[in-house]
Amino acid sequence: MENLKILLCCGAGLSSGFLAQKARKAAKKKGLNIQIEAKSETEAISHLPTIDVLLLGPHYEAYREKFTELGKPLNVSVEVIPQKIYGTLDGEKLLDFAFKLREKNDASSSAE
């Protein structure tokens, strides 16, 4: 799980960029080799084949279903970042959230 590739998505990728930066620092502090980037909603689609987890800004909740359908054949876990994590730019909690989401997705994939 250490090679997890996470993409954060919001309007222009700016606010999610700050959160990605905090998450990269938290990953480095924990000694995890994780790639975390932030892109705009329009850029995120082209990155789906190269990532494991797509996390949407809370204001992009309406896009969850669209991205879930696009990510399903690529085994990409998609979820909306909880407002508490997003609003406080909590990089450590974001990492925990991404890991739990991926584990849940892996467990449901292996059960199918």
Secondary structure, 3 states (H helix, E strand, C coil): CCCCEEEEEECCCHHHHHHHHHHHHHHHHCCCCCEEEEEEHHHHHHHHHHCCEEEECHHHHHHHHHHHHHHHHHCCEEEECCHHHHHHCCHHHHHHHHHHHHHHHHHHHHHC
